[in-house]
Amino acid sequence: MIPQIGFAEMLVIAILALVVVGPKELPAMMRKAGQFIAKIKSLGQEFKSAFDQIGDDDELADLRREIDELKSMGQMSNLSDEAFEEDMRALDRDIRDGVDLTPKKADDDG
C-alpha cells in the first residue's frame, strides 16, 4: 500500500530539497523528477494495457470456441437474417398474444 503524504509532509520535503540542492539546481532537479515520474507512469500504463490485451485475446478465443461448438451442434448452421427476423416476429406475436393490453377499469364500489 502506498503511504499517504499530506500537506505538512510535502512542505518538509520541499524545504529539505531547497536546503540540500539549493535554489539554483532545484528547478532542474524537479524537472528530472517529473520526467522520471512520467516514465514510471507510462511503463505502468504499458504493463496494464498488455495484460488487458491478453485478457481480450482470451475472451475472443473463448467466444470463437463457443461459436464453433454451436455450429457443430447445428444450431447456427441455418441462421440467416430472414430466419432471425421471422423468429423475432414470432416471438413478438407470442408476447402480444399473451399480454392483455386493454386498460383495466377501477372498481366503483365506494
Secondary structure, DSSP 8 states (H G I E B T S, - for coil): ------HHHHHHHHHHHHHHH-TTTHHHHHHHHHHHHHHHHHHHHHHHHHHHHHHHHHHHHHHHHHHHHHHHHTSSTT--HHHHHHHHHHHHHHHHHHS--S--------
